[in-house]
Amino acid sequence: MNKYGLWPLRIIYGLLIMMVSVHSMASIIISGTRVIYSAEQKEVTVKLTNVGKKPVLIQAWIDRGNTDESPESIRVPFILTPSINRVNPDQGQMLRLSFTGPALPADRESVFWLNVLELPAKVRAEQMQNHLQMAFRTRIKLFYRPEGLKGKANEAIKEAQWYSANGKISVTNPTPYHISLVSLAFKTPHGEKIIEGQMLEPQSTREIPFNEMRHEYSGQSLNVEFVNDYGAINKMMVRLSG
């Protein structure tokens, strides 16, 4: 453990004791699949619940999107407490997030990631044979939302502009909000083609390869699944321009 009270990832991964049998079910449940931090809020809380039968140690931190970066080296404009804590069975823990600056862009959302690492209770030496302990890491998106942004986050998908050309879908997000796409489905002469969606950053354009698409498909419809502010998956149909 370092001066920030965080375990380096090399130690975290070393806690994965490779044996024979596997019991791979996480005990910690996070309330929600995303966190929205509005600029006018002093802090935001995230509830964790241990639904398992044994106490676990949790470590929590925020990153900027690099999954391999060590917690102790990350610099983000938030304070997260507690960073390490024990959670007993059928008990909960509240994580408190406070924005500390420096200032983030005022004309669009910024995205970070909340990490929760679950470390199981230590196994006694006589129980180690044929036993595997696993650490579970969960990451959910943390959106920092400035005051006064135009439009509504849940309506951003309706403002997206969709085009098809050269075997690709080009989609422009003109809004100040992130759009989280789950999947895209498109009908081809060979049946329906489904590809995994991506997150569209505010005021940006992204190209998505779609190899079975040709120019003649312009004008047809695309079925889109996306995640709203509440973490629910919604569907809508969009029309492709050429």
C-alpha positions in Angstrom: 0.0 0.0 0.0 1.4 3.4 -0.9 1.0 6.9 0.6 -2.4 7.4 -1.2 -3.8 4.3 0.6 -4.1 2.4 -2.6 -2.7 -1.0 -3.6 -0.5 -1.0 -6.8 -2.0 -3.2 -9.6 1.0 -5.5 -9.6 0.1 -6.4 -6.0 -3.6 -6.6 -6.8 -3.0 -9.1 -9.6 -0.7 -11.0 -7.4 -3.6 -11.7 -5.1 -5.1 -14.0 -7.8 -4.0 -17.3 -6.3 -4.0 -19.8 -9.2 -5.1 -23.3 -7.9 -7.6 -25.8 -9.3 -11.3 -25.1 -8.6 -13.1 -21.9 -9.3 -15.8 -20.1 -7.4 -16.3 -17.0 -9.6 -19.2 -14.9 -8.4 -18.7 -11.3 -7.3 -20.3 -10.4 -4.0 -20.2 -6.6 -4.4 -23.1 -5.0 -6.2 -23.0 -1.4 -7.4 -26.3 0.5 -7.4 -26.5 1.7 -11.0 -24.5 1.2 -14.2 -23.3 4.8 -14.5 -22.8 7.9 -12.3 -23.9 11.3 -13.4 -22.1 14.1 -11.5 -23.9 17.4 -12.2 -21.7 20.5 -11.6 -24.1 22.1 -9.1 -23.8 19.1 -6.8 -21.3 19.3 -3.9 -20.9 15.5 -3.9 -22.4 12.3 -5.3 -22.8 9.0 -3.5 -22.7 5.5 -4.9 -23.9 2.6 -2.9 -22.1 -0.7 -2.7 -23.8 -3.8 -1.2 -22.2 -7.1 -0.2 -24.7 -9.8 -1.2 -22.2 -12.6 -0.5 -21.8 -14.7 2.6 -18.3 -13.5 3.6 -16.7 -10.1 4.3 -14.7 -8.6 1.4 -12.2 -5.8 1.1 -12.9 -3.2 -1.5 -10.6 -0.7 -3.2 -12.2 2.1 -5.2 -10.6 4.6 -7.6 -11.4 6.8 -10.6 -9.5 6.7 -13.9 -9.6 8.5 -17.2 -10.1 5.4 -19.4 -6.7 3.7 -19.3 -7.5 0.3 -17.7 -3.8 -0.5 -17.1 -2.9 2.6 -15.2 -2.0 2.0 -11.6 -4.4 3.7 -9.1 -1.5 5.4 -7.3 -0.3 7.2 -10.5 -3.7 8.5 -11.6 -4.6 12.2 -11.3 -8.3 13.0 -11.6 -10.3 16.1 -10.4 -12.2 14.1 -7.8 -11.8 12.9 -4.3 -13.2 9.5 -3.6 -13.8 8.2 -0.1 -13.3 5.7 1.3 -10.7 4.3 -1.1 -10.3 1.1 0.9 -12.8 -0.5 3.2 -14.1 -3.8 4.5 -17.8 -4.6 3.8 -19.4 -7.4 5.8 -22.1 -9.8 4.4 -25.5 -8.2 3.8 -24.0 -4.8 4.6 -23.5 -1.7 2.4 -20.9 1.0 1.9 -21.4 4.5 0.5 -18.7 5.9 -1.8 -18.6 9.7 -1.8 -17.3 11.5 -4.8 -16.4 15.2 -4.6 -15.2 17.4 -7.5 -12.1 19.3 -6.6 -10.9 20.7 -10.0 -9.2 21.9 -12.0 -12.0 23.1 -14.2 -13.3 20.8 -17.0 -14.7 21.9 -20.3 -17.9 23.9 -19.7 -19.5 23.2 -23.2 -19.7 19.4 -23.0 -19.7 16.5 -20.6 -16.4 14.9 -19.5 -16.2 11.1 -18.9 -14.2 9.2 -16.3 -14.5 5.6 -15.0 -15.3 4.5 -11.4 -13.4 1.3 -10.5 -14.4 -1.0 -7.6 -12.0 -3.9 -6.9 -13.3 -6.7 -4.6 -10.8 -8.7 -2.7 -12.1 -11.9 -1.0 -11.3 -12.8 2.6 -8.0 -14.5 3.2 -8.2 -18.3 3.1 -6.6 -20.3 6.0 -3.6 -22.4 5.0 -5.4 -25.7 5.5 -8.1 -24.6 3.1 -5.7 -23.6 0.3 -5.6 -26.9 -1.5 -7.8 -27.0 -4.6 -8.9 -23.5 -4.0 -8.9 -20.4 -6.2 -9.3 -16.9 -4.9 -10.3 -14.2 -7.4 -10.4 -10.5 -7.3 -13.3 -8.9 -9.2 -12.9 -5.5 -10.8 -16.0 -3.6 -11.9 -15.8 -0.4 -14.0 -18.7 2.0 -14.7 -18.8 5.3 -16.5 -18.7 8.6 -14.5 -20.0 11.6 -16.4 -19.2 15.1 -15.2 -22.0 17.3 -16.5 -21.5 21.1 -16.5 -24.4 23.5 -15.8 -26.3 25.1 -18.7 -25.8 22.5 -21.4 -28.3 22.8 -24.2 -30.8 20.1 -24.7 -31.4 16.9 -22.7 -29.0 14.0 -22.3 -31.7 11.4 -22.9 -32.7 13.2 -26.2 -29.2 13.4 -27.6 -29.6 10.2 -29.6 -32.3 11.9 -31.6 -29.9 14.6 -32.7 -27.3 12.2 -34.1 -26.7 12.3 -37.8 -26.2 8.9 -39.6 -24.5 8.3 -43.0 -23.4 5.3 -45.0 -20.5 5.2 -47.5 -17.7 2.9 -48.5 -18.7 0.1 -46.2 -18.8 2.3 -43.1 -21.4 4.1 -41.0 -20.4 7.6 -40.1 -22.3 9.1 -37.2 -22.0 12.6 -35.9 -23.0 13.6 -32.4 -23.6 17.4 -32.4 -24.7 17.5 -28.8 -22.7 18.3 -25.6 -23.6 14.8 -24.2 -22.1 11.4 -24.6 -24.2 8.8 -26.5 -23.5 5.2 -25.4 -24.5 2.8 -28.2 -25.0 -0.9 -27.3 -25.5 -2.3 -30.8 -26.4 -1.5 -34.4 -28.5 -3.8 -36.5 -28.8 -3.5 -40.3 -30.7 -5.7 -42.8 -28.6 -7.0 -45.7 -29.4 -9.4 -48.6 -27.8 -12.1 -46.4 -29.9 -11.4 -43.3 -29.6 -9.1 -40.4 -26.1 -7.9 -39.5 -25.5 -6.8 -35.8 -22.3 -5.1 -34.6 -21.3 -3.9 -31.2 -21.9 -0.2 -30.5 -19.5 2.4 -29.2 -19.6 5.5 -27.1 -20.0 8.7 -29.2 -18.2 11.7 -27.6 -19.8 15.1 -27.6 -19.5 17.2 -30.8 -17.6 14.5 -32.6 -17.9 12.2 -35.6 -17.0 8.5 -35.6 -16.8 5.9 -38.4 -17.9 2.4 -37.7 -16.9 -0.3 -40.2 -19.8 -2.3 -41.6 -18.4 -4.6 -44.3 -21.7 -5.8 -45.8 -22.9 -2.2 -46.4 -22.7 -0.7 -49.9 -23.9 2.7 -51.3 -27.2 1.2 -52.4 -28.2 0.8 -48.8 -28.4 4.5 -48.2 -31.9 5.6 -47.2 -32.6 2.4 -45.4 -33.1 2.0 -41.7 -30.7 1.1 -38.9 -31.9 -0.3 -35.6 -30.0 1.2 -32.7 -29.8 0.2 -29.0 -28.5 2.8 -26.6 -28.2 3.4 -22.9 -30.0 6.3 -21.3 -29.1 8.3 -18.1 -30.8 5.7 -15.9 -28.8 2.8 -17.3 -31.7 1.4 -19.2 -31.3 0.1 -22.7 -33.6 1.7 -25.2 -34.2 1.1 -28.9 -34.9 3.3 -31.9 -34.8 3.3 -35.7 -32.7 5.8 -37.6 -32.5 6.5 -41.3 -29.2 6.4 -43.1 -28.2 9.2 -45.5 -25.9 8.7 -48.5 
